[in-house]
């Protein structure tokens, strides 16, 4: 980020979202930072609260609420319609604070991890499916699949919109630069049901091109295609074992992807932490 910061500042001249992607507030007492709130623009009328943190010795003084109120006031100035955040499942004080501020709990995520398997062997693709490489800038396939599988109770608060998937000129510059800076090479595949032609699943692995680092994996499975789930998990693990060995895997799965979560557990992934997804509708 330090290396890319001058470029991001330059691109921010042309993009509202980029120049508003790293903002926040610091709470100080006697000149000492005691708390921090980070916010990120998700589009001109949507914002994400990335983090609210207060040092242990300053907790139970209402600082988190004060920081959050500053964020909400800022969102109001920006004519924000929706605010999103994640809270660790089981963090009751934070959860109750957000509920008291008007946030609604609408879904959740499982942050899963795997330590890798050098000895993993590839599985055969199940009968009835076709595997194709998914291009890095093929946003149409990703958008189509998200529209097809995302439940209504999720889209009520977090709608699936074409503009969020499109890869514009600035993203075509930023994505490869960010990947190069982090030492990432992406491998993506899409799977179709031969009988219907519909998308049955898709995966992406952020393979590491340098020593160290964590491999971030992405998997989405269409309901009704549980038989494909084990293959997708095996594909991710095998790709990484052969191209980026000795790395830890990180996999973020929404809780409504029940078949994918079950397949991940069978493949040896364990849940590191669960998050609740919450949203505040400020304007309709």
C-alpha positions as CSV (number, residue, x, y, z in Angstrom):
1,X,0.0,0.0,0.0
2,X,2.8,2.4,0.8
3,X,4.3,1.8,-2.7
4,X,0.9,2.2,-4.4
5,X,-0.3,5.2,-2.4
6,X,1.0,7.9,-4.9
7,X,-0.8,6.0,-7.7
8,X,-4.0,5.7,-5.7
9,X,-3.9,9.4,-4.9
10,X,-3.5,10.2,-8.6
11,X,-6.3,7.8,-9.7
12,X,-8.5,9.3,-7.0
13,X,-8.6,12.6,-9.0
14,X,-10.8,10.7,-11.5
15,X,-12.6,8.3,-9.2
16,X,-14.9,9.3,-6.3
17,X,-14.7,5.7,-4.9
18,X,-10.9,5.5,-5.0
19,X,-10.3,8.8,-3.3
20,X,-12.9,7.9,-0.6
21,X,-11.7,4.3,0.0
22,X,-9.4,5.0,2.9
23,X,-11.0,7.4,5.3
24,X,-11.9,7.4,9.0
25,X,-11.7,9.1,12.4
26,X,-9.3,8.9,15.3
27,X,-10.4,9.6,18.9
28,X,-7.8,11.2,21.0
29,X,-7.6,11.8,24.8
30,X,-4.8,14.1,26.0
31,X,-3.2,13.9,22.6
32,X,-3.1,10.1,22.7
33,X,-4.9,8.0,20.1
34,X,-7.5,5.9,21.9
35,X,-9.8,4.7,19.2
36,X,-10.1,4.4,15.4
37,X,-12.9,4.1,12.9
38,X,-12.1,3.2,9.2
39,X,-14.7,3.7,6.4
40,X,-14.6,2.8,2.8
41,X,-16.8,4.0,-0.1
42,X,-18.7,1.3,-1.9
43,X,-20.3,3.6,-4.5
44,X,-21.6,7.1,-4.3
45,X,-24.5,6.2,-2.0
46,X,-23.0,3.3,0.0
47,X,-20.3,3.0,2.6
48,X,-18.6,0.2,4.5
49,X,-17.5,0.6,8.1
50,X,-14.3,-1.4,8.0
51,X,-13.3,-1.3,11.6
52,X,-14.1,0.2,15.0
53,X,-11.4,-0.3,17.5
54,X,-10.7,1.1,21.0
55,X,-7.6,0.4,23.1
56,X,-8.4,-1.8,26.1
57,X,-7.6,0.9,28.7
58,X,-10.1,3.3,27.1
59,X,-13.0,0.9,26.7
60,X,-16.4,1.3,28.4
61,X,-16.3,5.0,28.0
62,X,-18.6,5.2,25.0
63,X,-15.8,6.0,22.6
64,X,-16.9,3.4,20.0
65,X,-20.4,4.9,19.9
66,X,-19.0,8.4,19.6
67,X,-16.7,7.3,16.7
68,X,-19.7,5.6,15.1
69,X,-21.8,8.7,15.4
70,X,-19.1,10.7,13.6
71,X,-19.2,8.1,10.8
72,X,-22.9,8.3,10.5
73,X,-22.9,12.1,10.4
74,X,-20.3,11.9,7.7
75,X,-22.4,9.4,5.7
76,X,-25.4,11.8,6.1
77,X,-23.3,14.6,4.5
78,X,-22.5,12.3,1.6
79,X,-26.2,11.5,1.0
80,X,-25.5,7.8,1.8
81,X,-28.4,5.3,1.4
82,X,-26.8,2.2,2.9
83,X,-24.1,1.4,5.4
84,X,-22.6,-2.0,5.8
85,X,-20.4,-3.6,8.4
86,X,-19.2,-7.0,9.8
87,X,-19.1,-7.9,13.5
88,X,-17.5,-11.1,14.9
89,X,-20.2,-13.6,15.9
90,X,-20.2,-13.7,19.6
91,X,-19.0,-10.1,20.1
92,X,-22.2,-9.2,22.0
93,X,-21.3,-5.6,23.1
94,X,-20.5,-4.5,19.5
95,X,-23.5,-6.4,18.1
96,X,-25.9,-4.7,20.6
97,X,-24.3,-1.3,19.8
98,X,-25.0,-1.7,16.1
99,X,-28.5,-3.0,16.7
100,X,-29.2,0.0,18.9
101,X,-27.9,2.3,16.2
102,X,-30.5,0.8,13.8
103,X,-28.4,-1.9,11.9
104,X,-30.2,-5.0,10.8
105,X,-28.6,-8.5,10.9
106,X,-29.2,-10.1,7.4
107,X,-26.6,-12.8,6.8
108,X,-23.1,-13.9,7.8
109,X,-19.7,-15.3,6.7
110,X,-17.4,-18.1,7.7
111,X,-13.7,-17.2,7.6
112,X,-12.2,-20.6,7.0
113,X,-8.6,-21.7,6.7
114,X,-6.5,-24.7,5.6
115,X,-2.8,-25.4,6.2
116,X,-2.3,-27.0,2.7
117,X,-1.7,-30.6,1.6
118,X,1.5,-31.4,-0.4
119,X,0.2,-35.0,-1.0
120,X,-3.2,-34.1,-2.4
121,X,-4.1,-35.9,-5.7
122,X,-6.5,-34.4,-8.2
123,X,-10.1,-35.7,-8.4
124,X,-11.8,-36.4,-11.7
125,X,-14.4,-33.9,-12.8
126,X,-17.9,-35.4,-12.0
127,X,-19.9,-36.6,-14.9
128,X,-22.3,-34.0,-16.4
129,X,-20.1,-30.9,-15.9
130,X,-17.9,-28.8,-18.1
131,X,-14.8,-26.9,-16.9
132,X,-13.6,-23.7,-18.5
133,X,-11.1,-21.0,-17.6
134,X,-12.8,-17.9,-16.4
135,X,-11.1,-14.7,-17.7
136,X,-10.0,-12.1,-15.2
137,X,-12.2,-9.4,-16.8
138,X,-15.2,-11.6,-17.5
139,X,-17.5,-9.8,-15.2
140,X,-20.7,-10.9,-17.1
141,X,-20.3,-14.5,-16.0
142,X,-19.7,-13.5,-12.3
143,X,-22.6,-11.2,-12.4
144,X,-24.9,-13.8,-13.9
145,X,-23.9,-16.4,-11.4
146,X,-24.3,-14.0,-8.4
147,X,-27.8,-13.0,-9.6
148,X,-28.7,-16.7,-9.9
149,X,-27.6,-17.9,-6.5
150,X,-27.9,-15.0,-4.0
151,X,-31.0,-15.4,-1.7
152,X,-33.7,-12.7,-1.6
153,X,-33.0,-12.0,2.1
154,X,-29.5,-11.0,1.2
155,X,-30.3,-9.0,-1.9
156,X,-32.9,-7.0,0.1
157,X,-30.0,-5.3,1.9
158,X,-27.1,-6.0,-0.5
159,X,-28.5,-6.0,-4.1
160,X,-26.6,-7.6,-6.9
161,X,-26.0,-4.8,-9.4
162,X,-24.3,-4.9,-12.8
163,X,-22.2,-1.8,-12.0
164,X,-20.5,-3.6,-9.1
165,X,-19.2,-6.3,-11.4
166,X,-18.1,-4.3,-14.4
167,X,-14.4,-3.8,-14.8
168,X,-13.9,-0.2,-15.9
169,X,-10.7,1.4,-17.2
170,X,-9.4,2.3,-13.7
171,X,-10.0,-1.2,-12.3
172,X,-8.1,-2.6,-15.3
173,X,-5.1,-0.5,-14.2
174,X,-5.4,-1.1,-10.4
175,X,-6.1,-4.8,-10.3
176,X,-2.9,-6.0,-12.0
177,X,-0.9,-3.4,-10.1
178,X,-2.3,-4.6,-6.8
179,X,-1.7,-8.2,-7.7
180,X,1.9,-7.6,-8.8
181,X,2.6,-5.6,-5.6
182,X,1.3,-8.4,-3.5
183,X,2.9,-11.2,-5.6
184,X,-0.4,-12.8,-6.7
185,X,-1.3,-14.7,-9.8
186,X,-5.0,-15.5,-10.2
187,X,-6.4,-18.7,-11.5
188,X,-10.2,-18.8,-12.1
189,X,-12.5,-21.5,-13.5
190,X,-16.2,-21.7,-14.2
191,X,-18.3,-24.9,-14.3
192,X,-21.5,-25.5,-16.3
193,X,-24.1,-28.2,-16.1
194,X,-24.0,-29.9,-19.5
195,X,-27.7,-30.8,-19.4
196,X,-28.9,-27.2,-18.8
197,X,-26.0,-25.1,-19.8
198,X,-26.4,-23.1,-16.5
199,X,-23.5,-22.2,-14.2
200,X,-23.0,-24.8,-11.5
201,X,-20.0,-23.2,-9.7
202,X,-16.9,-21.1,-10.0
203,X,-13.6,-20.7,-8.2
204,X,-10.6,-18.4,-8.0
205,X,-7.3,-18.9,-6.3
206,X,-4.9,-16.1,-5.6
207,X,-1.7,-18.1,-6.2
208,X,1.5,-16.6,-4.6
209,X,4.4,-15.8,-6.9
210,X,6.8,-15.0,-4.1
211,X,7.7,-16.6,-0.8
212,X,5.3,-16.3,2.1
213,X,1.8,-14.9,2.1
214,X,-1.6,-16.4,2.4
215,X,-3.6,-17.8,-0.5
216,X,-7.0,-16.3,-0.8
217,X,-9.5,-18.7,-2.3
218,X,-13.0,-17.9,-3.7
219,X,-15.7,-20.5,-4.3
220,X,-19.4,-20.3,-5.1
221,X,-21.6,-23.3,-5.6
222,X,-25.0,-23.3,-7.2
223,X,-27.6,-25.0,-4.9
224,X,-28.5,-28.5,-6.2
225,X,-24.9,-29.3,-7.3
226,X,-23.5,-30.7,-4.1
227,X,-21.7,-33.4,-6.1
228,X,-19.5,-30.7,-7.6
229,X,-18.5,-29.2,-4.2
230,X,-15.8,-31.7,-3.3
231,X,-14.2,-31.4,-6.8
232,X,-14.0,-27.6,-6.5
233,X,-12.3,-27.8,-3.1
234,X,-9.9,-30.4,-4.4
235,X,-9.2,-28.2,-7.4
236,X,-8.2,-25.3,-5.2
237,X,-6.0,-27.3,-3.0
238,X,-4.3,-29.1,-5.9
239,X,-3.6,-25.9,-7.8
240,X,-2.0,-24.4,-4.7
241,X,0.0,-27.5,-3.8
242,X,1.5,-27.7,-7.3
243,X,2.0,-23.9,-7.9
244,X,2.2,-22.3,-4.5
245,X,3.2,-25.0,-2.0
246,X,3.6,-24.5,1.8
247,X,1.0,-21.7,2.1
248,X,-2.0,-21.3,4.4
249,X,-5.3,-20.9,2.6
250,X,-8.0,-18.4,3.5
251,X,-11.6,-19.0,2.3
252,X,-14.5,-16.7,3.0
253,X,-17.9,-18.3,2.5
254,X,-21.3,-16.8,3.2
255,X,-23.4,-18.9,5.5
256,X,-26.1,-19.3,2.9
257,X,-23.6,-21.3,0.8
258,X,-24.3,-24.3,3.0
259,X,-23.2,-27.0,0.5
260,X,-19.9,-25.2,-0.2
261,X,-19.3,-24.8,3.6
262,X,-19.9,-28.6,4.0
263,X,-17.6,-29.4,1.1
264,X,-14.9,-27.1,2.6
265,X,-15.2,-28.9,6.0
266,X,-14.8,-32.3,4.3
267,X,-11.7,-31.0,2.5
268,X,-10.1,-30.1,5.8
269,X,-11.0,-26.4,6.1
270,X,-11.8,-25.2,9.6
271,X,-13.7,-22.1,10.6
272,X,-11.4,-19.5,12.1
273,X,-14.1,-17.0,12.9
274,X,-17.7,-16.2,11.9
275,X,-19.0,-12.8,11.1
276,X,-22.4,-11.3,11.1
277,X,-23.3,-9.0,8.2
278,X,-25.3,-6.0,9.2
279,X,-26.8,-3.1,7.2
280,X,-28.4,0.3,8.0
281,X,-30.8,1.7,5.5
282,X,-30.3,5.5,5.8
283,X,-32.4,6.5,2.8
284,X,-34.7,4.7,0.4
